[in-house]
Amino acid sequence: MAQGYLNRPELNAYRFIERPHEVPESAGPRLYRTGDWGYLLSSGLLEICGRCDSMVKIRGYSIETQVGCVCIIMYLFFRLF
């Protein structure tokens, strides 16, 4: 994992959090906020359940689903005229 964002202390403070006591020390002293929803299982494993935003990855590209919907609607609208 990266050390942090270069010359961006406010972004570092938002994206990197101190490791909670429930998380094993092997995870390191800080955790990165990825935008994923997950649960820490009693075994110490992290179960990822989904995203807390509408971003998805398609063939390596990050796409906001609302933006995709708007583009499709605009395409269909302008195709009529």
C-alpha positions in Angstrom: 0.0 0.0 0.0 1.1 3.5 -0.7 2.5 5.8 2.0 -0.1 8.4 1.2 -0.8 11.3 -1.2 2.1 13.6 -2.0 1.5 17.1 -0.6 -2.1 16.3 0.2 -2.5 16.1 4.0 -6.3 16.7 3.9 -6.7 13.8 1.5 -4.4 11.6 3.6 -6.5 12.4 6.7 -9.7 11.4 4.9 -8.5 8.3 3.0 -6.2 6.7 5.6 -7.6 5.8 9.1 -5.9 4.4 12.1 -6.3 0.6 12.4 -9.2 -0.3 14.8 -8.3 -2.6 17.7 -10.6 -5.3 16.2 -8.4 -5.6 13.0 -5.4 -7.8 13.3 -2.0 -6.0 13.7 -0.8 -7.8 10.6 -3.0 -5.3 8.6 -0.5 -2.5 9.5 -1.0 0.7 11.5 -3.3 2.4 9.0 -6.1 1.3 6.7 -7.2 2.9 3.4 -10.8 3.8 2.7 -11.6 2.0 -0.5 -15.4 2.7 -0.8 -16.3 -0.9 -0.3 -18.8 -2.2 2.4 -17.5 -5.1 4.4 -17.7 -7.0 7.6 -14.9 -8.2 9.8 -15.6 -11.8 10.6 -14.8 -13.5 13.9 -12.0 -15.4 12.1 -10.3 -12.0 11.3 -11.2 -12.2 7.6 -12.9 -9.3 5.9 -16.0 -10.1 3.9 -16.6 -7.5 1.1 -20.3 -7.0 0.4 -20.5 -4.2 -2.1 -19.8 -0.5 -2.7 -21.0 2.5 -0.7 -21.2 4.5 -4.0 -22.3 3.8 -7.5 -18.9 3.3 -9.0 -18.2 0.0 -10.9 -15.1 -1.2 -12.8 -15.7 -2.3 -16.4 -12.6 -3.6 -18.2 -10.3 -1.6 -15.9 -12.2 1.7 -16.2 -14.0 3.2 -13.2 -17.5 4.2 -14.2 -20.2 6.1 -12.1 -23.4 4.3 -13.0 -25.5 7.5 -12.9 -23.2 9.1 -15.5 -23.6 6.1 -17.7 -27.4 6.3 -17.4 -27.3 10.0 -18.3 -25.1 9.3 -21.4 -27.4 6.6 -22.6 -30.5 8.8 -22.1 -28.9 11.7 -23.9 -27.8 9.5 -26.7 -31.3 8.1 -27.2 -32.9 11.6 -26.9 -30.6 13.2 -29.5 -31.0 10.2 -31.8 -34.7 11.1 -32.1 -33.9 14.5 -33.5 
